[in-house]
């Protein structure tokens, strides 16, 4: 129900360091990328790069509570400000492109440290997001305003166990845009999500169906399921400690499709990503090899495509 990618309630037991999968009391991280060159049949580190796939240049600073206070990329600079209760009170972003206006988010909380209002500002434009909560302080409604006009409305309903059984989006105040209803089993695990999207050209109806193992881990999903001939099957595998080690996406119902497979190490880092067509075309396989510091945070990643080195990612981590 919150449109900001960064958690606004800093008192929920998590912080940005843990959300990034990092360990230790981190002060800053600088990430740099370099391509690989081949000289006289030898592979050497080449020029710096701004980004490659999901990796990009960045510099991040954290406070001692583990929350981001500053972030710089090749696109923009972000600053995060906190109030006396250590809650995120404001976020600003200044783009390096002079033609792009700066943006900001301002956050307001209730006495239980839960978000009640967000104000988004962008070059004279302002959007207010107002949150309503029930007697248990659970979010039940978000209303987006531009001036005094309602632009979007989001509503959720809970069952007696606290599960969100309905999550609906409306244009303006009440025109349906996306409706989601969920069913749960006795362990409060999602069994099905029934989704209706109202598009300008059509209305889409589909569902997501979940299957679990004895440890309550998702092992199979029928994603965007329309019927048995039109959906994507997601298969997940875990190690003996219950950590995800492989995830595979298999489209169904098409004469041509590509199976996508992603493998992870014990830290959750991607170590292999592959795309395998169902015809006679060759697969593309990306391999990532890591080096770690004493805190078990990776500080170097070498990426290969079909056994050819393509990029080197280095992270310089400073600790408190």
C-alpha angles and dihedrals in degrees: 000000000000118000095206118096093214120076110254098194106071094182099071096098095260131088138185093269092058093040089058090050093247130145132217133022099307122197100181144347126203117192122196130178130209132182124229122244128196114223120175090343090307125115114230135173110266135189127330120264134205096218145345124189106315095343121091141165112273144155118204132184124198132194122231090268089062098252127132114254099169136015130181128188133165087266105046151340122248128197125193122202128196134201128227090276091057092250121140104258102170141010125193131187125194117190122219089223105087091211091061115082122228117256133204141189123207121195133205125191138194126234090275092059093251124137116260103165141014124191118200117197128188123168096319094326116114131189123184122205112196120194125206123199136196128233089280091055091248118146110252105161142019122191122192118208133189105193100324096323120107111233104172137006127200123191134181133190128201133208124223091275093055096254117145102242097171130034113174133179123201134189110235107340107325114355105120116241105160127001123191126184125181138199124204136198127230090277089057091248118145113256101175140003115202111200132189120185121191107211127181090246102033148351116251123207120187141134144213117227121198132204124189138197125230090276092058091251119142108249101167137019129186095211123199088359115190098157138327090285098048121052143079119255115216115197122190129193128194137195124237090276092056095253118143110251103165139021125184130191115203119181115215131206102029128108089222123036142149123229112218119204128185125187127195138200124228090275094055095254118142109249099170136021122179140176115203120185118213092230128067094286117120122255123248113224126189117195126193122199120193141202118202136204126225091277091057092248113136115245100176133035126184115197124202131187114204089341092308115117111238110166143008119211119196127189124196108201124193119193132203 
